[in-house]
Amino acid sequence: MILTVSNSMNSYLQFMTVLILFVFVLGITYFVTKWIGGYQKSRSFNANVEVIETFHLANNKYIQIIRVGKKYLAVAIGKDSVTMLTEIPEEQLMLSDGVDSIQPSFKELLDKIQKKNFLNSKDDRDKDE
């Protein structure tokens, strides 16, 4: 009897130790990733080269619009080469100010999925009744 209580307590303590270590490693990973992302962003923030838009053509083939200084260039990027296509006048570009992002944030996507799952589970419960 005492042996089984001791084994179950030992198992519980091992589980809690692993869980605490997992949360600790996850936290360290989060903060290190944020730090590295901020560091890389600050390094390239004042740069004269900026990728404005990327369009995927095929495997390892892209067209990018880049800003170099005050000029906008269209370049073709392949596996082993980068070719300048043309210079684009700024008036011909539809530049976004960064506020109206076409791609929703991760939080918006997560909220949408949670709402959809909630509605699906609610529909399933209604069908069962």
Secondary structure, DSSP 8 states (H G I E B T S, - for coil): -HHHHHHHHHHHHHHHHHHHHHHHHHHHHHHHHHHHHHHHHHHHHT-SEEEEEEEEEETTEEEEEEEETTEEEEEEE-SS-EEEEEEE-GGG-----SSS-SS--HHHHHHHHHHHHHHHHHHHHHHH-
